[in-house]
Amino acid sequence: MWWSSKNNLFHNVRQKRDVLPIALIWLGAAIVYIVALFRIGDLSYDEAFSLHFASLPLGQMLELLRFDIHPPLYYVFLNGWTKLFGLTELAGRIPSVIFSLLSLPIFF
């Protein structure tokens, strides 16, 4: 019995080691994204397009997005986000950073 408890102990340590590379990748990506949040310059076309649609009333936004090839969920989320945090460059970039970082564990 003592052997199986030791084996379980080493198994738990091995699992923690497996988490370390993933945590380091996530931390590195978080640092890159945070630096990108504060980059100097204008909004990209995609960012400006998303913020433009997010600034519209929800009904009008959904009506116009019928002709867009992308699903409207991100725009709907960004519409609510900008109502809470304002229509600024930084506020418009934060949801993309959050979703990108949350999606990293899916790939590992």
Secondary structure, 3 states (H helix, E strand, C coil): CHHHHHHHHHHHHHHHHHHHHHHHHHHHHHHHHHHHHCCCCCCCHHHHHHHHHHHCCHHHHHHHHCCCCCCCHHHHHHHHHHHHHCCCHHHHHHHHHHHHHHHHHHHC
